[in-house]
Amino acid sequence: MRKSIDTLLRFPCLFPVKIMGSQHEDFPQTIFDVIRRYDPAIADEQFEIRTSKNGSYVSITATITARSGQQLNKLYLALARHPLVRFVL
């Protein structure tokens, strides 16, 4: 039987979301803006940005306060559908 995210996590909880995309000057701010729609209280220090060794890709890890499975699903869909995003983990 497949369990839902609501039975796997206890809400609210801190939940890391990793977003990867090609190097683009607007990528970090765009991702920050999308995430803040789903976690308006997230602090700047809850974002970690890394650039790949060759500088082609950027990854952002955002540790959000997850309040429900529905919130996480909506966030993942919004990020995955964004044209600057390559992967969301």
Steps between C-alpha positions, in 0.01 A plus 500: 500500500632843406513750785419866451745771592264604779554164673877502445571843650384680811397855417616764546861400433815632337532349155792551256414551134782491244453682172746485210517708188733638238712800590277803443519838670131489596499141629562561874251785539240319291526190719489709819181666376330168417591348835384806694153456348476171691706594810482879543692492830810326361817687598785578262734273698272204421619517137832346398634567150774300329644522153631196315876462451483611138251779577225366273247413770369645824337308782294657774404318816212667680402371841134590525251462780268239355149529639324232295543250222283717280737796549799283401321360195406848378854628555656207313260547208566874481876445501497206257289694250724809506703535177828582685483185713663175384441278807326516836589254774 
